[in-house]
């Protein structure tokens, strides 16, 4: 989206939105995921084996590495409170692995009816973990307090002295940076605005002349109608003016010329006026944009006026904002009037967001 309110009218000059295409690259993360279901049968018999004693599941492969689940019926460590009242569940990297393995995992208690995870008893180990077989500490990650035994025993998930667990493991296999594919054809930026701007300047194919005061502006009905619902009704609607000349009232010719340039090029002509004259032109163009339902033109002018709020303009700008429903400009004026000694800091994003655009 363009932020510029003034651009060169030269055919070779860029307009709002004409910025060089950004360079690109891609970070590609390749992963492998797999799940393993463990059924613990004879739950009652496993109780009392002792703190730190585990029972291992069968091994399963994920990402070319062997893993297993460690089940601690009496937790894996001595705690300050009833450690044997909890079961611990861990993921273990088995075998001998050269280097480190990065993985993330979730361990869930399953409902035996549909073998789906029970949300209240599904724990995900935070982030991507680094596993290594160099020590017991680095090869195992998990939850010493996975579930209180009393909770399990009173739940419907312990059935016939057995329960189900599932471990979902995702192994990060590769992280690489890829350059963008080499472009064989250089596609230029869109330049429709330049063609339409030349069409306006030349007057070729014009089928309507807009008479503003004593100045005449040749134009094209279809372009005006496509850009403005008001022109659509006036030039192509059932009540359209059928003559080749259409008189436009209550607008200055200089303002109309700038608006016409915007209609054809989606930008405003470059101006070299003083700051006060720029603000005055922005006020007139805002009124014109509202009159012809050119929302983007109206917002560009509102953005310009927000940056020109001072003691000499705040009151008139506030009246303008009220008349034409410019919430961003209204807020900028009220902020200034509340504290005239503090400069108003406003950007086009504030205006756009308040209008629900961008």
C-alpha positions in Angstrom: 0.0 0.0 0.0 1.3 3.4 -0.9 2.1 6.0 1.7 3.1 8.8 -0.7 0.9 11.8 -1.3 3.0 13.6 -3.9 4.9 12.0 -6.8 6.5 13.2 -10.0 4.4 13.6 -13.0 7.4 12.8 -15.3 6.7 9.6 -17.2 9.9 8.1 -16.0 9.4 8.9 -12.4 7.9 6.3 -10.0 4.6 6.7 -8.3 3.3 5.5 -5.0 4.0 1.8 -4.7 6.8 1.7 -7.3 9.6 0.4 -5.1 12.3 -2.0 -6.0 11.3 -5.6 -5.5 12.8 -6.9 -2.3 15.5 -9.6 -2.3 14.4 -12.9 -1.0 15.6 -16.1 0.6 13.9 -19.1 2.3 14.6 -20.9 5.6 13.5 -24.5 5.0 12.9 -26.7 8.1 12.5 -30.4 7.3 10.9 -32.5 9.9 9.7 -36.1 10.4 6.8 -37.0 12.7 5.5 -40.2 14.1 3.4 -41.5 17.0 3.8 -44.5 19.3 1.0 -45.9 21.5 2.0 -47.7 24.7 -0.5 -49.9 26.6 0.2 -50.3 30.3 -1.4 -53.6 31.4 -1.4 -54.7 35.0 -1.3 -51.2 36.4 -1.9 -52.3 40.0 1.0 -54.6 39.9 3.4 -51.9 38.8 2.7 -49.7 41.8 5.4 -49.9 44.5 8.4 -50.7 42.4 10.1 -47.7 43.9 10.9 -44.1 43.1 13.2 -43.9 40.1 12.4 -47.3 38.7 11.1 -47.3 35.2 9.6 -49.7 32.7 10.5 -49.1 29.1 8.3 -49.5 26.0 9.4 -51.1 22.9 11.6 -49.0 20.7 10.2 -47.1 17.7 11.9 -45.2 14.9 11.4 -41.5 14.2 13.7 -39.6 11.9 16.2 -42.5 11.7 16.6 -42.6 15.5 15.3 -45.2 18.0 13.1 -43.9 20.8 11.2 -45.4 23.7 8.8 -44.3 26.4 9.9 -44.6 30.0 7.1 -45.2 32.5 7.8 -44.5 36.2 5.0 -46.0 38.3 6.3 -44.2 41.4 7.7 -41.1 39.7 11.4 -40.7 38.8 12.6 -38.7 41.7 12.2 -38.0 45.5 9.9 -35.1 46.0 9.0 -33.1 49.1 5.4 -34.5 48.8 4.1 -38.0 48.1 6.2 -38.7 45.1 4.8 -42.3 44.9 1.3 -40.7 44.3 2.3 -39.7 40.8 3.3 -41.5 37.6 6.1 -40.1 35.5 6.3 -40.4 31.7 9.5 -39.6 29.7 10.8 -39.8 26.1 14.1 -41.5 25.8 16.6 -41.5 22.9 17.8 -45.1 22.6 21.0 -46.6 21.3 24.2 -44.7 20.4 23.8 -41.5 18.4 26.7 -39.4 17.1 25.9 -35.7 17.7 22.7 -34.2 18.8 19.1 -34.8 17.8 16.5 -32.0 17.9 12.9 -33.0 18.5 9.7 -31.9 20.1 7.1 -34.2 21.6 3.7 -34.5 23.3 2.6 -37.3 25.6 -1.1 -37.9 26.0 -3.3 -40.2 28.0 -5.8 -41.8 25.6 -9.5 -42.5 25.8 -9.7 -46.3 25.2 -13.0 -46.0 23.4 -11.6 -44.0 20.4 -7.9 -43.8 21.3 -8.0 -40.0 21.1 -5.9 -37.8 23.5 -7.6 -36.6 26.6 -7.0 -32.9 26.5 -6.7 -32.5 30.3 -3.9 -35.1 30.4 -1.9 -34.2 27.3 1.4 -32.5 27.9 3.7 -30.9 25.4 7.4 -30.4 26.3 8.2 -26.8 25.7 10.0 -25.9 22.5 12.4 -28.0 20.4 14.6 -30.1 22.7 18.2 -31.2 22.1 18.7 -34.9 22.8 22.1 -36.6 23.1 23.2 -40.1 24.2 26.3 -38.7 25.9 24.6 -38.7 29.3 21.4 -39.8 31.0 20.4 -36.2 31.6 20.5 -35.3 27.9 19.0 -38.4 26.5 15.7 -38.2 28.4 13.0 -35.5 28.6 9.6 -35.7 30.1 7.2 -35.2 32.9 7.9 -36.5 36.4 4.4 -35.5 37.5 2.5 -36.6 34.5 -0.6 -37.6 36.4 -1.6 -38.2 39.9 -2.4 -41.9 40.5 -5.6 -41.1 42.3 -6.8 -39.1 39.3 -6.0 -42.0 37.0 -7.6 -44.6 39.2 -10.8 -42.6 39.5 -11.0 -41.9 35.8 -12.7 -43.9 33.0 -9.4 -44.1 31.2 -8.1 -46.9 33.5 -10.0 -49.9 32.3 -9.4 -53.6 33.2 -6.3 -52.5 35.1 -4.8 -51.0 31.9 -4.4 -47.6 30.3 -3.1 -46.2 27.0 -0.5 -43.5 26.4 0.6 -41.9 23.1 3.8 -40.1 22.3 3.9 -37.8 19.3 7.4 -37.1 18.2 8.7 -34.6 15.6 12.4 -34.7 14.7 14.0 -31.8 13.0 16.1 -33.4 10.2 17.5 -30.4 8.5 17.5 -26.6 8.6 18.9 -24.8 5.6 18.8 -21.5 3.9 17.9 -21.5 0.2 18.5 -18.6 -2.2 15.7 -17.6 -4.4 15.4 -19.4 -7.7 17.3 -17.6 -10.5 14.9 -15.5 -12.5 15.2 -16.0 -16.2 12.9 -13.2 -17.1 13.0 -9.8 -15.4 9.4 -8.8 -15.0 9.1 -5.0 -14.6 6.9 -3.4 -12.0 3.3 -2.6 -12.9 3.1 0.6 -15.1 -0.5 1.0 -16.0 -0.6 4.3 -14.2 2.0 5.7 -16.7 0.0 4.6 -19.7 -3.2 6.1 -18.3 -1.3 9.3 -17.3 -0.1 9.7 -20.9 -3.7 9.0 -22.1 -4.9 11.9 -19.9 -2.1 14.2 -21.0 -2.6 13.5 -24.7 -6.4 13.5 -24.7 -6.4 10.7 -27.2 -9.8 9.0 -27.4 -11.4 11.4 -25.0 -15.2 11.2 -25.2 -16.2 13.8 -22.5 -14.9 17.3 -21.7 -15.2 18.5 -18.1 -15.7 22.2 -17.9 -14.5 23.7 -14.6 -14.9 27.5 -14.6 -13.3 28.5 -17.9 -10.9 25.5 -18.1 -11.7 22.4 -20.1 -10.4 18.9 -19.3 -10.7 16.2 -21.9 -11.3 12.8 -20.3 -12.6 9.3 -20.8 -16.0 8.3 -19.4 -15.0 4.7 -18.7 -11.9 5.7 -16.7 -13.8 8.2 -14.6 -16.7 5.8 -14.0 -14.4 2.9 -13.1 -12.6 5.0 -10.4 -15.5 7.0 -8.9 -19.1 5.8 -8.2 -20.2 9.4 -8.5 -18.8 9.7 -12.0 -20.3 6.3 -12.8 -23.8 7.7 -12.0 -23.2 11.0 -13.7 -21.6 9.7 -16.9 -22.9 6.1 -17.4 -26.0 5.8 -15.2 -29.7 6.1 -16.2 -29.7 9.8 -15.4 -26.3 10.4 -17.1 -25.5 13.6 -18.9 -25.3 12.6 -22.5 -23.6 15.6 -24.0 -19.9 15.6 -24.7 -19.4 18.5 -22.3 -20.2 18.3 -18.6 -20.0 21.3 -16.4 -18.5 20.8 -12.9 -19.6 23.3 -10.2 -18.2 24.3 -6.9 -14.6 23.2 -7.3 -11.5 25.1 -8.2 -9.9 24.1 -11.5 -6.4 23.6 -10.0 -7.9 21.2 -7.4 -10.0 19.4 -10.1 -6.8 19.0 -12.2 -5.0 17.4 -9.3 -7.9 15.1 -8.6 -8.1 14.1 -12.3 -4.4 13.2 -12.2 -5.1 11.0 -9.2 -8.0 9.3 -10.9 -5.8 8.3 -13.8 -2.5 7.5 -12.0 -3.5 6.8 -8.4 -1.0 9.4 -7.3 -0.9 13.2 -6.9 1.2 15.4 -9.1 4.5 16.7 -7.6 4.0 20.1 -6.0 6.6 22.7 -4.9 4.3 24.9 -2.8 5.0 26.2 0.6 3.9 24.1 3.6 0.8 26.2 4.1 -0.2 26.0 0.5 0.3 22.2 0.6 -2.0 21.9 3.6 -4.6 24.1 1.9 -4.5 22.0 -1.3 -4.8 18.9 0.9 -8.0 20.3 2.5 -9.5 21.1 -0.9 -8.6 17.6 -2.3 -10.0 15.9 0.8 -13.4 17.6 0.1 -13.2 16.6 -3.5 -12.2 13.0 -2.6 -15.2 12.8 -0.3 -17.5 14.4 -3.0 -16.5 11.9 -5.6 -16.1 8.9 -3.2 -12.4 8.5 -3.8 -11.5 7.0 -0.5 -7.8 6.6 -1.0 -7.4 10.2 -2.1 -9.3 11.3 0.9 -7.1 9.2 3.2 -3.9 10.6 1.6 -5.1 14.1 2.2 -6.2 13.3 5.8 -2.7 11.9 6.4 -1.1 15.1 5.1 -3.3 17.3 7.3 -2.6 15.2 10.4 1.1 16.2 10.1 0.2 19.9 9.7 -1.9 20.4 12.8 -0.8 23.5 14.6 -2.3 26.5 16.4 -3.3 28.2 13.1 -5.0 25.1 11.6 -6.3 22.9 14.5 -9.8 24.4 14.7 -10.5 24.6 11.0 -9.1 21.1 10.5 -11.3 19.8 13.3 -14.4 21.3 11.6 -13.3 19.7 8.3 -12.8 16.4 10.1 -16.3 16.5 11.6 -17.9 17.5 8.2 -16.2 14.7 6.3 -16.0 11.9 8.9 -12.2 11.9 9.2 -11.6 10.1 12.5 -7.8 10.2 12.3 -7.7 13.9 11.6 -10.2 14.6 14.4 -8.0 12.7 16.9 -4.9 14.6 15.8 -6.7 17.9 16.3 -8.1 17.0 19.7 -4.6 15.8 20.8 -3.1 19.1 19.8 -5.9 21.1 21.5 -5.5 19.2 24.7 -1.8 19.9 24.8 -0.7 22.6 22.3 2.9 22.6 23.4 3.4 19.0 22.5 3.8 18.1 18.8 1.3 15.7 17.5 2.9 12.4 16.4 0.8 10.8 13.7 1.5 8.6 10.7 -0.5 7.3 7.8 -0.9 4.0 9.6 -3.0 5.6 12.3 -5.3 7.1 9.7 -5.6 3.9 7.8 -6.2 1.8 10.9 -8.9 4.1 12.1 -10.6 3.8 8.7 -10.3 0.0 8.8 -7.9 -0.1 5.9 -4.6 -1.9 5.7 
